[in-house]
Amino acid sequence: MPSIVVVDDDPEIRATLRFLLEDFGYAVEEAADGIEAIEFLQQANAPCVVLLDLMMPRLDGQGVLEEVARDGMLLNRHQYLLMTAQGRTIPLATEAYRQRYELPLVTKPFDIDYLLGVIDSAAQHLSPSNS
């Protein structure tokens, strides 16, 4: 099973997702903002599924998407899922990235079955050749 990177500035959401995903057998890493996420992903030994919150301090989800789009290795190596509590008010630029790269959107509060389904689908798209 691939590692999951939970990128969210809310420590309670990160902890909740960690406990849930570890119960389903995933290894989970955490990042409190986009800067930590980018640093982790650049150094990751294997492809990861990234649960990326859109609203964070320092570097938000849109900033992470922009950085990932500039770095082909980050874009192609990892799978990204967007998380937001504002599902109906996603900025146009973020929606453009979401559509261009076919990024699933998970809204808070989470529907656990949907979340696990999109994680499983993303994990199946990770290529071992990207390791």
Backbone torsions as a table, in degrees:
resi	resn	phi	psi	omega
1	MET	NA	141.8	-179.9
2	PRO	-75.8	162.9	172.3
3	SER	-77.3	149.3	175.2
4	ILE	-111.3	133.5	174.9
5	VAL	-110.0	115.8	178.8
6	VAL	-95.0	115.0	-178.0
7	VAL	-111.5	104.2	-177.8
8	ASP	-158.1	139.7	-179.6
9	ASP	-78.4	-11.2	-179.7
10	ASP	-91.0	110.8	-177.5
11	PRO	-62.1	-29.0	178.9
12	GLU	-70.0	-38.4	177.1
13	ILE	-66.6	-43.4	178.2
14	ARG	-59.4	-45.4	-178.9
15	ALA	-64.4	-43.4	179.5
16	THR	-61.0	-47.0	179.2
17	LEU	-65.0	-38.5	177.8
18	ARG	-59.0	-51.6	-178.1
19	PHE	-61.0	-44.6	-179.9
20	LEU	-61.3	-51.8	-175.0
21	LEU	-69.9	-35.5	176.4
22	GLU	-65.9	-34.4	175.7
23	ASP	-61.4	-27.1	178.4
24	PHE	-94.7	10.0	172.4
25	GLY	93.8	3.5	179.2
26	TYR	-84.5	145.1	167.5
27	ALA	-83.8	135.2	-173.9
28	VAL	-124.5	132.4	171.1
29	GLU	-113.1	158.3	-178.6
30	GLU	-127.8	147.2	171.8
31	ALA	-138.7	135.4	-176.0
32	ALA	-85.8	-10.7	177.5
33	ASP	-162.6	178.6	-176.1
34	GLY	-67.1	-32.0	178.9
35	ILE	-64.0	-47.0	177.4
36	GLU	-61.2	-39.4	-178.7
37	ALA	-63.5	-48.7	-179.5
38	ILE	-60.3	-45.1	179.0
39	GLU	-59.5	-43.9	179.8
40	PHE	-63.8	-48.5	-175.8
41	LEU	-64.4	-34.7	177.9
42	GLN	-65.5	-28.0	-177.2
43	GLN	-103.7	-2.3	-175.7
44	ALA	-61.7	138.3	179.9
45	ASN	-79.2	-17.8	-176.5
46	ALA	-144.7	160.4	176.5
47	PRO	-61.1	147.2	-177.4
48	CYS	-130.4	158.5	166.6
49	VAL	-97.0	127.2	-175.1
50	VAL	-110.2	118.7	172.8
51	LEU	-93.5	106.6	-168.7
52	LEU	-111.0	113.0	174.9
53	ASP	-71.9	145.1	-178.4
54	LEU	-85.1	-33.7	-175.4
55	MET	-105.6	104.6	179.2
56	MET	-146.6	156.6	174.4
57	PRO	-75.3	173.0	179.9
58	ARG	61.4	-74.2	177.2
59	LEU	-133.5	113.7	-176.6
60	ASP	-83.5	-179.4	-178.6
61	GLY	-59.6	-39.8	177.3
62	GLN	-60.9	-42.0	177.8
63	GLY	-63.1	-39.3	177.1
64	VAL	-63.5	-45.3	179.6
65	LEU	-60.0	-40.3	178.4
66	GLU	-63.5	-43.5	179.0
67	GLU	-64.6	-43.0	179.9
68	VAL	-63.8	-40.7	-179.8
69	ALA	-64.6	-30.1	178.1
70	ARG	-78.1	-20.3	-175.7
71	ASP	-115.3	97.0	-176.5
72	GLY	-54.5	-34.0	179.6
73	MET	-63.9	-45.9	179.5
74	LEU	-65.2	-38.6	-178.7
75	LEU	-65.4	-45.4	-173.9
76	ASN	-86.1	-23.0	-175.2
77	ARG	-81.3	-36.8	-173.7
78	HIS	-113.0	160.0	175.4
79	GLN	-109.2	137.1	-174.3
80	TYR	-117.2	135.2	174.1
81	LEU	-124.0	132.8	-178.8
82	LEU	-93.5	141.0	177.5
83	MET	-122.7	140.2	176.4
84	THR	-157.8	151.2	171.1
85	ALA	-92.5	-7.5	-177.0
86	GLN	-112.0	54.4	-173.1
87	GLY	-55.4	-27.0	-177.2
88	ARG	-95.8	-5.4	-176.8
89	THR	-125.8	47.9	178.4
90	ILE	-75.6	132.6	177.8
91	PRO	-57.1	147.1	-177.3
92	LEU	-57.4	-40.2	179.8
93	ALA	-63.3	-39.9	178.1
94	THR	-66.6	-42.7	178.3
95	GLU	-62.0	-36.5	177.8
96	ALA	-63.0	-44.5	176.5
97	TYR	-63.2	-43.6	-178.4
98	ARG	-57.6	-44.7	-179.3
99	GLN	-72.9	-43.2	-178.2
100	ARG	-59.7	-42.0	-175.7
101	TYR	-102.8	8.8	177.0
102	GLU	52.6	53.7	-178.1
103	LEU	-91.7	122.5	176.8
104	PRO	-64.4	151.6	177.7
105	LEU	-116.4	126.6	178.5
106	VAL	-114.3	123.7	-179.0
107	THR	-97.0	147.5	176.0
108	LYS	-94.9	140.9	-3.2
109	PRO	-67.7	152.2	-172.6
110	PHE	-77.1	140.4	163.2
111	ASP	-90.3	109.2	-171.3
112	ILE	-58.8	-43.2	-179.4
113	ASP	-63.2	-41.9	178.3
114	TYR	-64.5	-46.1	179.5
115	LEU	-57.1	-49.2	180.0
116	LEU	-63.8	-35.4	178.3
117	GLY	-65.2	-44.3	-180.0
118	VAL	-71.9	-32.0	175.3
119	ILE	-65.3	-45.4	179.0
120	ASP	-60.8	-43.6	178.9
121	SER	-62.8	-44.7	178.8
122	ALA	-62.9	-41.4	-179.7
123	ALA	-61.3	-34.9	179.3
124	GLN	-69.4	-20.7	179.7
125	HIS	-90.8	-4.8	176.4
126	LEU	-72.9	133.3	-178.4
127	SER	-100.4	124.4	176.9
128	PRO	-59.7	-24.5	179.5
129	SER	-70.2	-13.4	177.1
130	ASN	-86.9	3.2	-178.9
131	SER	-69.9	NA	NA
